[in-house]
Amino acid sequence: MIFKELPIKIKTLLIVLASALLAFLLSQAAGQSLASQLPARFFEEYGAVMLVIEPQSGKIREANKAAAQFYGYSIKQLQQMTIQQINALDPQDVAQELELARQENRNYFIFPHRLANGDIRTVEVYSWPLVSDEGETLLFSVILDISGKKIAEASVLEYKDRMENLAESRYQQLLFTQKHINQIIWAALLIQLLVIGLLLWNILVRRKTERKLQEKTTIQEGLLNSIPDLIFFKNISGVYLGSNAQFARYANKTSEDIVGQTDYQLFDAQQAKSFHQSDLQVIASKQPIHSEEWTRFPDGSERLLDKIKAPLISNNNEYLGVLGISRDITERYRSEQRIKFLAYFDPLTNLPNRYLFQEKFTTSCSALAPGQALAALAIIDLDHFKNINDALGHSKGDELLVALARRLNVLLQEDEALARFGGDEFVLLLVQHETDPEKAEVLMEERLQLFQTALAQPLRLGDSEFLLGSSLGASFNNTFDRPFNELLKEADIALYAAKEAGRSTWRRFRPSMQAQVESRFELEGELRKALDLQQLRLYLQPKTNRDGKVYGTESLVRWEHPEKGLIPPDRFIPLAEDTGMILPLGEWVLKETLLLMTEYPYLSFAVNISPRQFCNPGFVERVQELLQETGADPHHLTLEVTEGLLVTDFNQSSRRMLELQKLGISFSIDDFGTGYSSLSYLKKLPINELKIDRSFIMDLPEDSSDALLVETMMAVAKHLQLSVVAEGVETQAQRDYLYSVDCNLHQGYFYGKPEPARQLLERLKP
């Protein structure tokens, strides 16, 4: 049959039209059994999968032979099942598909149906309401397999022949009846009256039939217009025989205006010529053609259409012209392109992602000859970038990442690559072409320093300027046969070494670093247990005034390991910062200090607060809770914060400091002079004290530069009416010089080293 040779999309359209007609006829069959109706026989024998379903319960009331063959169940088994047992989606996904169909203005749904053998087939489901003899509303559904299998074997053209034969048969019956009535009229008047009544009844039936035919035509036109595709029919001469509403809108005409026109009357000459040539190709080959073309619509938009043109065939197998169906696949195409992009690129910076970078790495290294070049795989990690996200929001953090990516990109050479692996982590592939191995390493180190220097430069966004710190770890490779993951692991180890070296620097991987990383990992695990096992010890360092009297202390923490002895803070504090353990550790130090304050109310106590601890959303509330729990006087408590935290998160820091200052707590800027300072910030923030970093004290009074800086800091503090504490005072000469510039509050080994808290406080008792 010719129907078998039609493309799947045209078959689908014709089956839907025929099924819609069947649903209409079935709905009109009230008062008679389903088996006695032509549509019912057609329901049983038709090649498309058809089901009658209860809308509320989903129970399958009727199924045709095609349904049983498609699903692999008998009709009796199907009548004992619900549609939910066949549908492979859960109710939530079904509801989502229904909503998606509504949004896309589709008159069909797409579901995965499970067959008896366990296979999943993707189907389109077309449904219409159907009223039973008992007045019960059911759903008549046609299921079309769009997984590639044959949709149906029945032909709507064959069905049309059957209906025409049926109409002709009924018409002949009418003629016979009329002839028979004329014969009976001569027999008797009563019979004549009866015949007249029968004639009137037949007239009413005929009018009803005509109305049904008109309704059928309206339904078919409505169904055609409800299909979102562009559909048209032409004769062999290229004259339009009809179209659906979507095609008429595309041509900027009404459906009535389309009829009788040619492409040259509807479109520009170039477009009309292209359409006409494809029509001639279909007519000449008598075969469908398929293409995807970008097409300009009347509103000026460019849309990608999936086009199919096929021969239009009459009931007598005559070629009447061309049938065309065009589906808008623009959004699908864009989604596919987006998916392809996301598979290889970072959506924020448009840099390669890990997958694409690894491909580029492999390709670049395979093109390099051992001994002729040196490659470096480097990881860049922005120091404390989380603080920026917490303080300024992720949108501002994203802007900084994009700006940084642009800055690094311009430093790349032709065979090098930059990627973003996620968060604030970037990865570099650098190549140095040099036959001398030692010279190649020197040049590569210079390149790495170039990137480190670029990372250290301020970034300007609008009217704001940001100073980002970064650490970089690199692994060198001159054999080009080592696996990517191995080099990446080495670069990661080198990155940790850069962070342990104080951050804002870079390190190259050395074999000895492996042991350090393993030791660090072991230390991390033990640190997690240290708090629970009560291995932390609170130490205090005294702070003195000009009279040499201890007026307060600074709280410090030491880790007393049962096997490794006393572990200094520079080994575990950075580790705690990186792993987030600084939060419980910092709270422990604060609580222990508050407990001591209740016993020694005549001393002031200072506690260092890490940036991560200070930025924690519940920090202010937790300090209030600890003050209430311990009963400590907040007027004797000073919290020391770094100036970098204040600059990064000025507004939030100011609000939190004001809240705590209202309780009586004082604030000190720790390590003043080593970070990014701003006099305007110092003026606006609720600060009570500055602590001059030990790096400015250690070479006093001999170093004139340090002396000038200290004098400047004292002038600033005096102008802002702030107290000043000098850290790291270790000699009498340093003490005397500080007294000479009116810096009278000191802290350092000259006055006393940190010692266990109880031991120092007992010694300081009056």
C-alpha positions in Angstrom: 0.0 0.0 0.0 1.1 3.6 -0.6 0.4 4.5 3.0 3.2 2.1 4.0 5.6 4.1 1.9 4.8 7.4 3.5 7.3 9.0 6.0 6.6 8.5 9.7 5.7 12.2 10.2 3.0 12.1 7.5 1.7 8.8 8.7 1.5 10.3 12.2 -0.6 13.2 10.9 -3.0 11.0 9.0 -3.4 8.5 11.8 -4.2 11.3 14.2 -6.8 12.8 11.8 -8.4 9.3 11.3 -8.4 8.6 15.0 -10.0 12.0 15.8 -12.8 11.1 13.4 -13.2 7.7 15.0 -13.5 9.3 18.4 -16.2 11.6 17.1 -18.1 8.7 15.6 -17.8 6.6 18.7 -19.1 9.5 20.8 -22.3 9.6 18.6 -23.0 5.8 19.0 -25.2 6.2 22.1 -28.1 3.8 22.3 -26.5 0.9 20.5 -23.9 -1.7 21.5 -20.3 -1.0 20.5 -20.1 -4.2 18.5 -23.0 -3.2 16.2 -21.3 0.1 15.0 -19.0 0.4 12.1 -16.6 2.6 14.1 -16.5 -0.1 16.8 -15.4 -2.6 14.2 -12.9 -0.1 12.9 -11.7 0.3 16.5 -11.0 -3.4 16.7 -9.4 -3.7 13.3 -7.6 -0.4 12.9 -3.8 -0.6 12.9 -3.1 2.2 15.3 -2.9 1.5 19.1 -6.2 2.7 20.7 -7.4 2.6 24.3 -10.5 3.7 26.2 -9.6 4.8 29.7 -11.4 5.9 32.8 -10.1 9.5 33.4 -10.1 9.3 37.2 -8.8 5.8 38.0 -6.8 5.3 34.8 -8.3 1.9 34.3 -8.2 0.6 30.7 -11.8 -0.2 29.7 -11.2 -1.1 26.1 -8.1 -2.0 24.0 -7.9 -2.9 20.3 -5.8 -5.7 18.7 -3.1 -3.2 17.8 -2.7 -2.2 21.5 -2.3 -5.8 22.5 0.3 -6.4 19.8 2.2 -3.3 20.7 2.3 -3.7 24.5 2.7 -7.5 24.4 -0.4 -8.1 26.6 -3.7 -9.8 25.7 -6.7 -7.5 25.4 -8.1 -9.2 28.6 -4.8 -8.4 30.4 -4.9 -4.8 29.3 -8.5 -4.5 30.5 -7.3 -5.5 34.0 -4.5 -2.9 34.0 -4.3 0.9 34.6 -2.5 3.3 32.4 -0.2 4.1 35.4 1.1 0.5 35.1 2.2 1.1 31.5 3.5 4.7 31.9 7.1 4.6 33.1 6.9 8.1 34.6 6.0 8.8 38.2 2.9 11.0 38.9 5.1 14.1 39.4 6.8 13.7 36.0 3.4 13.0 34.4 2.1 16.3 35.8 5.2 18.1 34.6 4.7 16.8 31.0 1.0 17.8 31.1 2.0 21.3 32.2 4.7 21.4 29.6 2.2 20.4 26.9 -0.1 23.2 28.1 2.7 25.8 27.9 3.8 24.7 24.5 0.2 24.6 23.3 0.5 20.9 22.3 -2.6 18.8 21.8 -0.7 15.7 22.6 1.6 14.3 25.4 4.9 12.5 25.2 5.4 9.6 27.7 7.7 6.6 28.0 5.5 3.4 27.9 6.7 0.1 29.3 6.0 -3.0 27.2 5.4 -6.5 28.6 9.0 -7.5 27.8 10.3 -4.6 29.8 11.3 -2.4 26.8 10.5 1.4 27.1 9.0 3.0 24.0 8.5 6.8 23.6 5.0 7.5 22.5 2.8 10.5 21.6 -0.7 10.2 23.3 -3.7 12.0 21.6 -6.9 11.9 23.7 -10.5 12.9 23.2 -13.6 12.7 25.6 -16.1 9.9 24.8 -19.6 9.5 26.4 -20.7 5.9 26.9 -24.2 4.5 26.6 -24.6 5.0 30.4 -23.6 8.7 30.1 -20.2 8.0 31.6 -17.4 10.2 30.3 -14.3 8.2 29.2 -11.1 9.1 27.4 -10.5 7.7 23.9 -6.7 7.7 23.4 -4.5 7.0 20.3 -0.9 6.0 21.1 1.7 6.7 18.4 5.1 5.0 18.7 7.7 7.7 17.9 10.7 5.5 18.8 11.1 4.5 15.2 8.7 1.5 14.9 5.8 1.5 12.3 3.0 3.7 13.6 0.1 1.8 12.0 -0.7 -0.2 8.9 -4.2 1.2 8.3 -4.7 4.0 5.8 -6.9 6.9 6.3 -7.5 6.9 2.5 -8.8 3.3 2.8 -11.0 4.5 5.7 -12.3 7.3 3.5 -13.2 4.8 0.8 -15.2 2.8 3.4 -17.1 5.8 4.5 -17.9 6.8 0.9 -19.1 3.3 0.2 -21.2 3.4 3.4 -22.7 6.8 2.4 -23.4 5.5 -1.2 -25.0 2.4 0.3 -27.2 4.4 2.5 -28.2 6.7 -0.3 -29.2 3.6 -2.5 -31.2 2.4 0.4 -33.0 5.7 0.6 -33.8 5.5 -3.1 -35.1 2.0 -2.7 -37.2 3.1 0.3 -38.7 6.0 -1.7 -39.6 3.7 -4.6 -41.1 1.3 -2.2 -43.2 4.0 -0.6 -44.5 5.2 -4.0 -45.8 1.7 -4.6 -47.4 1.5 -1.2 -49.1 4.9 -1.6 -51.5 3.4 -4.3 -52.4 0.7 -1.9 -54.0 2.7 0.9 -54.4 6.1 2.2 -53.3 5.1 5.7 -50.2 3.6 4.3 -49.6 6.8 2.3 -49.8 8.8 5.5 -47.4 6.4 7.1 -45.0 6.7 4.2 -45.2 10.5 4.4 -44.2 10.2 8.0 -41.3 8.0 7.1 -40.2 10.4 4.4 -40.2 13.2 6.9 -38.2 11.1 9.3 -35.7 10.3 6.5 -35.3 14.0 5.7 -34.5 14.7 9.4 -32.0 11.8 9.4 -30.4 13.2 6.2 -30.1 16.7 7.7 -28.6 15.2 10.8 -26.1 13.3 8.7 -25.2 16.5 6.8 -24.7 18.3 10.1 -22.5 15.4 11.3 -20.5 15.6 8.1 -20.1 19.4 8.6 -19.1 18.8 12.2 -16.6 16.2 11.0 -15.1 18.7 8.6 -14.9 21.3 11.4 -13.2 18.9 13.7 -10.7 17.9 11.1 -9.9 21.5 10.3 -9.7 22.3 14.0 -7.4 19.3 14.5 -5.2 20.4 11.6 -5.0 24.0 13.0 -4.2 22.8 16.5 -1.1 21.1 15.2 1.8 23.5 15.8 3.6 22.5 12.6 3.2 24.4 9.3 1.1 22.3 6.9 0.2 23.0 3.3 -1.1 21.2 0.2 -0.2 22.2 -3.5 -1.2 20.8 -6.8 1.3 19.8 -9.4 1.4 23.3 -10.8 2.4 24.7 -7.5 -1.0 26.3 -6.7 -2.0 26.0 -3.0 -5.0 23.8 -2.3 -5.1 24.6 1.4 -3.1 25.0 4.6 -3.5 25.1 8.3 -3.6 28.3 10.4 0.1 28.1 11.3 1.3 28.1 7.7 -1.1 31.0 6.9 0.4 33.1 9.7 3.9 32.3 8.4 2.8 33.6 5.0 1.1 36.6 6.6 -2.2 35.6 5.1 -5.5 33.9 6.1 -6.1 30.3 5.2 -8.7 31.3 2.7 -6.3 33.8 1.0 -3.7 31.0 0.6 -5.9 28.9 -1.6 -5.3 29.5 -5.3 -2.0 31.3 -4.7 1.6 30.3 -5.7 4.8 30.7 -3.9 5.7 33.6 -6.2 2.6 35.5 -5.0 3.2 34.8 -1.3 7.0 35.1 -0.9 10.0 37.0 -2.3 11.5 35.7 -5.5 14.5 34.0 -4.0 12.5 32.2 -1.4 9.7 31.2 -3.9 12.3 29.8 -6.3 13.8 27.6 -3.6 10.3 26.3 -2.6 9.4 25.6 -6.2 12.6 23.7 -6.9 12.0 21.4 -3.9 8.4 20.9 -5.1 9.7 19.8 -8.5 12.1 17.4 -6.9 9.3 15.7 -5.0 7.1 15.5 -8.1 9.9 14.1 -10.2 11.1 11.5 -7.7 7.7 10.8 -6.2 9.7 10.4 -2.9 9.6 12.5 0.3 12.5 14.9 0.9 13.7 16.2 4.3 15.8 19.2 5.2 16.5 21.6 8.0 16.6 25.3 7.1 16.9 28.6 8.8 13.8 30.6 7.7 12.9 34.3 8.3 9.4 34.8 9.7 7.2 37.9 9.1 8.1 39.3 12.5 11.8 39.3 11.4 12.9 36.4 13.6 15.1 33.6 12.2 13.7 30.1 13.0 15.1 26.7 12.3 12.5 24.5 10.5 12.5 20.7 10.1 10.9 20.4 6.7 9.3 17.4 5.0 7.8 17.4 1.6 6.0 14.4 0.2 3.8 13.5 -2.8 0.1 14.2 -2.3 -1.8 11.1 -3.5 -5.5 10.8 -4.4 -7.8 7.8 -3.6 -7.0 6.5 -7.1 -3.3 6.6 -6.5 -3.0 9.7 -8.7 -0.3 12.2 -7.9 -2.1 15.4 -7.1 0.7 17.5 -5.9 2.8 18.1 -2.8 2.1 17.8 0.9 4.5 19.9 3.2 5.0 19.8 6.9 7.5 22.1 8.7 8.2 21.9 12.4 9.9 24.7 14.4 12.9 23.1 16.1 14.7 26.4 17.0 14.4 25.9 20.8 15.5 22.2 20.5 18.5 23.3 18.4 19.5 26.0 20.9 19.1 23.6 23.8 21.3 21.1 22.0 23.9 23.7 21.4 23.7 24.8 25.0 24.2 21.3 26.2 27.2 20.9 23.9 28.6 24.1 25.3 28.1 23.1 28.9 29.7 19.8 28.2 33.0 21.5 27.4 32.9 25.0 28.8 32.4 26.8 32.1 29.2 28.8 31.7 30.4 31.7 33.9 33.8 32.5 32.3 33.4 30.7 29.0 36.7 29.0 29.7 37.2 25.3 29.0 36.0 23.0 31.8 37.9 20.1 33.2 36.9 17.7 30.3 37.9 20.0 27.5 41.1 21.1 29.3 42.2 17.5 29.7 41.7 17.0 25.9 43.7 20.1 25.2 46.4 19.0 27.6 46.7 15.6 25.9 46.7 17.2 22.4 49.4 19.8 23.3 51.6 17.3 25.1 51.4 14.8 22.2 52.7 17.5 19.9 55.8 18.1 22.1 59.0 16.2 21.8 60.9 15.2 24.9 64.0 17.4 25.5 62.7 20.1 23.2 60.2 21.8 25.6 58.9 21.9 29.1 55.2 21.9 30.1 53.8 23.0 33.4 50.3 22.1 34.8 49.4 24.8 37.4 46.5 25.2 39.8 45.4 28.7 40.9 43.3 29.1 44.0 42.0 32.4 45.2 42.8 33.0 48.9 39.7 33.3 51.1 37.5 34.0 48.2 34.5 32.6 50.2 34.7 35.7 52.3 34.0 37.9 49.2 31.0 35.8 48.3 29.7 35.9 51.9 30.3 39.6 52.2 29.4 41.0 48.7 27.2 38.3 47.4 27.8 35.6 44.7 26.9 37.9 41.9 29.8 40.2 42.7 32.1 37.2 43.3 31.1 36.0 39.8 32.0 39.4 38.3 35.4 39.2 39.9 36.0 35.6 38.5 35.0 36.7 35.0 37.4 39.8 35.2 40.2 37.6 36.5 39.7 35.0 33.7 40.0 37.8 31.1 43.2 39.1 32.7 44.8 35.6 32.8 43.7 34.8 29.2 45.7 37.6 27.7 48.9 36.1 29.2 48.5 32.8 27.4 50.6 31.9 24.4 49.3 30.0 21.3 49.7 26.4 22.6 48.7 27.1 26.2 45.3 26.8 27.9 43.4 28.2 30.9 40.4 26.4 32.4 38.1 26.9 35.4 37.4 23.7 37.3 34.8 25.3 39.5 34.5 27.7 42.4 37.6 29.9 42.6 39.9 27.3 41.1 41.6 27.9 37.8 44.1 25.5 36.0 46.9 26.5 33.6 48.8 24.6 30.9 52.0 26.5 30.1 54.6 25.5 27.5 58.2 26.7 27.3 60.0 25.7 24.1 63.7 25.3 25.1 66.2 22.5 24.6 68.3 23.4 27.6 66.5 21.8 30.6 67.9 24.2 33.2 67.1 27.3 31.1 63.7 25.9 30.4 62.9 25.6 34.1 64.1 29.1 34.8 62.0 30.5 32.0 59.0 28.5 33.2 59.4 29.8 36.7 59.5 33.4 35.3 56.2 32.7 33.5 54.6 31.4 36.7 55.8 34.5 38.6 54.3 36.6 35.8 50.9 35.0 36.4 51.3 35.4 40.2 52.1 39.1 39.7 49.1 39.5 37.5 46.9 37.9 40.1 48.1 40.2 42.8 47.1 43.4 40.9 43.9 45.1 42.0 40.8 44.4 40.1 38.5 47.3 39.3 34.7 46.8 38.9 32.9 50.0 38.3 34.0 52.5 41.0 35.2 49.7 43.4 38.7 48.2 43.5 39.4 44.7 44.8 42.7 43.2 45.9 42.7 39.4 45.6 45.3 37.1 47.1 46.0 33.8 45.3 48.1 30.7 45.7 49.5 28.7 42.8 50.9 25.2 42.7 52.7 23.8 39.6 54.0 20.5 38.3 56.7 20.4 35.6 56.8 17.8 32.8 59.4 17.4 30.1 58.8 13.8 29.1 55.1 14.3 28.0 54.2 10.7 28.7 52.8 11.2 32.3 49.1 10.9 32.9 47.1 14.1 33.4 45.7 13.1 36.8 49.2 12.4 38.1 50.4 15.9 37.2 47.2 17.4 38.5 47.7 15.7 41.9 51.3 17.0 42.1 50.1 20.5 41.3 47.5 20.2 44.0 50.2 19.2 46.5 52.3 22.1 45.4 49.3 24.4 45.9 49.0 23.2 49.5 52.7 24.0 50.0 52.1 27.5 48.7 49.2 28.0 51.2 51.3 26.7 54.1 54.0 29.1 53.1 51.6 32.0 53.9 49.5 32.1 50.7 49.8 34.8 47.9 52.8 32.9 46.5 53.5 29.9 44.2 55.3 26.6 44.7 56.7 24.0 42.3 56.1 20.4 43.1 59.0 18.6 44.8 59.0 14.9 45.7 59.5 15.8 49.4 56.1 17.6 49.4 54.3 14.3 49.1 55.4 13.3 52.6 54.4 16.8 53.9 50.9 16.4 52.4 50.5 12.9 54.0 51.6 14.4 57.3 49.1 17.3 56.9 46.3 14.9 56.1 47.2 12.9 59.2 47.3 16.1 61.3 43.9 17.1 60.0 42.3 13.9 61.2 43.9 14.3 64.6 42.9 17.9 64.9 39.2 16.9 64.4 39.6 14.8 67.6 41.6 17.3 69.6 38.6 19.3 70.8 36.6 16.2 71.9 39.7 14.7 73.6 40.4 18.0 75.4 43.9 18.3 73.9 43.8 22.1 73.4 45.3 24.4 76.0 44.6 28.1 76.5 47.7 30.3 76.8 47.9 34.0 77.7 50.6 36.6 76.8 50.7 39.7 79.0 50.2 43.3 77.8 51.9 46.1 79.8 51.5 49.8 80.1 54.2 52.5 80.5 54.5 51.8 84.2 55.4 48.2 83.4 52.2 47.0 84.9 50.3 44.1 83.2 46.8 45.6 82.4 45.6 42.8 80.2 46.3 39.6 78.2 45.9 38.2 74.7 44.4 34.7 74.5 46.3 32.1 72.4 45.9 28.4 71.8 48.3 25.5 71.9 47.7 21.9 71.0 49.1 19.4 73.5 49.3 16.2 71.4 49.8 13.0 73.5 52.5 11.7 71.2 53.9 14.7 69.3 54.0 17.0 72.3 53.2 20.7 72.0 52.2 21.6 68.5 52.7 25.3 67.7 49.7 27.3 66.3 51.4 28.0 63.0 51.0 24.3 62.1 47.4 23.8 62.9 45.7 27.2 62.7 46.0 27.5 58.9 44.8 23.9 58.7 41.8 24.8 60.8 41.1 27.8 58.6 41.1 25.6 55.4 39.0 22.8 56.8 36.4 25.0 58.7 37.5 23.6 62.1 38.4 27.2 63.0 34.8 27.8 63.9 34.6 25.3 66.9 38.2 26.0 67.8 37.7 29.8 67.9 34.5 29.4 69.9 36.4 27.2 72.4 39.1 29.9 72.9 36.4 32.6 73.3 34.4 30.6 75.9 37.5 29.6 77.9 38.6 33.3 78.0 35.1 34.4 79.2 35.2 31.9 82.0 38.5 33.3 83.2 37.2 36.9 83.0 34.7 36.2 85.8 37.6 35.2 88.1 39.9 38.1 87.2 37.7 41.2 86.7 40.6 43.6 87.1 42.2 42.5 83.8 41.2 43.1 80.2 41.3 40.1 77.8 41.8 40.1 74.0 40.7 37.3 71.7 41.6 36.8 68.1 38.6 36.3 65.8 39.3 34.7 62.4 37.6 36.1 59.3 35.6 32.9 58.8 34.4 33.0 62.4 33.5 36.7 62.2 31.5 36.2 58.9 29.6 33.3 60.3 25.9 34.3 60.2 25.2 33.5 63.8 28.4 35.0 65.3 26.8 38.0 67.1 24.1 35.9 68.6 26.6 33.2 69.7 28.8 35.9 71.5 25.7 37.1 73.3 24.8 33.6 74.4 28.4 32.9 75.7 28.3 36.2 77.7 25.1 35.1 79.3 26.3 31.6 80.0 29.6 32.7 81.6 28.5 36.0 83.2 31.6 37.7 81.9 31.7 41.5 81.8 31.8 42.5 78.1 33.5 45.9 79.0 36.7 44.0 79.7 36.7 42.0 76.4 38.5 43.1 73.2 38.0 41.2 69.9 40.9 41.4 67.5 40.1 41.3 63.8 42.3 41.8 60.7 42.0 44.8 58.5 41.7 42.6 55.4 38.3 41.3 56.7 37.0 44.9 57.2 37.9 46.0 53.7 36.4 42.9 52.1 33.2 43.1 54.0 32.9 46.7 55.2 29.1 47.1 55.5 28.4 43.8 57.2 31.5 44.1 59.4 30.4 47.5 60.5 26.9 46.4 61.4 28.2 43.4 63.4 30.8 45.5 65.2 28.2 48.1 66.2 25.9 45.4 67.6 28.7 43.9 69.7 30.0 47.4 70.7 26.6 48.2 72.2 27.2 45.3 74.6 30.4 47.0 75.8 32.9 44.9 73.7 35.9 46.8 72.2 37.6 46.1 68.8 41.2 46.1 67.9 42.8 45.9 64.4 45.4 43.1 64.6 48.6 43.2 62.6 47.9 46.8 61.5 50.0 47.9 58.5 50.4 44.5 56.9 47.1 44.5 54.9 45.2 46.8 52.6 44.4 49.8 54.9 42.1 52.7 54.2 41.9 55.7 56.4 38.3 56.2 55.5 37.5 52.7 56.7 39.3 53.3 60.0 37.4 56.5 60.4 34.0 54.9 59.8 34.4 51.6 61.6 33.7 51.3 65.4 37.4 50.6 66.3 39.0 51.3 69.7 42.6 50.1 69.2 45.3 49.5 66.6 48.0 46.8 67.1 51.2 47.6 65.2 52.5 44.4 63.6 55.8 43.0 64.9 57.4 43.3 61.4 57.6 47.1 62.0 59.0 46.7 65.5 61.8 44.1 65.1 64.3 46.5 63.4 63.7 49.5 65.6 65.2 51.9 66.3 68.0 51.3 63.7 65.7 51.1 60.6 64.6 54.6 59.7 61.9 53.4 57.4 60.2 51.4 60.1 60.6 54.3 62.5 58.9 56.6 60.1 56.1 54.2 59.5 55.6 53.7 63.3 55.5 57.5 63.8 52.9 57.8 60.9 50.8 55.1 62.5 50.9 56.9 65.8 49.9 60.2 64.2 46.9 58.5 62.5 45.9 56.8 65.7 46.1 60.0 67.6 44.0 61.8 65.0 41.4 59.1 65.2 41.6 58.9 69.0 42.6 55.3 69.0 44.7 53.3 71.5 47.9 51.7 70.1 49.6 48.5 71.1 53.0 47.5 69.8 53.5 43.8 69.2 56.7 41.9 69.2 58.7 44.1 71.7 61.8 42.1 72.6 64.5 44.6 73.6 64.9 47.6 75.9 65.9 49.7 72.9 62.7 49.0 71.2 60.7 49.8 74.3 62.5 53.1 74.8 62.0 54.2 71.2 58.3 53.4 71.4 58.0 55.4 74.6 59.7 58.3 72.8 56.9 58.4 70.2 54.2 58.1 72.9 53.4 54.4 72.2 53.0 53.2 75.8 51.1 49.9 75.5 53.4 46.9 74.6 53.3 43.2 74.1 56.2 40.9 73.4 58.9 38.6 74.8 60.6 41.5 76.6 57.7 41.5 79.0 56.8 37.8 78.9 56.3 34.8 76.6 52.9 33.1 76.2 52.3 30.7 79.1 49.4 28.5 80.4 46.5 30.7 81.3 46.2 29.7 85.0 49.9 29.9 85.5 50.1 33.5 84.3 47.0 34.6 86.2 48.2 33.1 89.5 51.4 35.0 89.1 49.6 38.3 88.4 47.3 38.1 91.4 47.7 41.2 93.6 
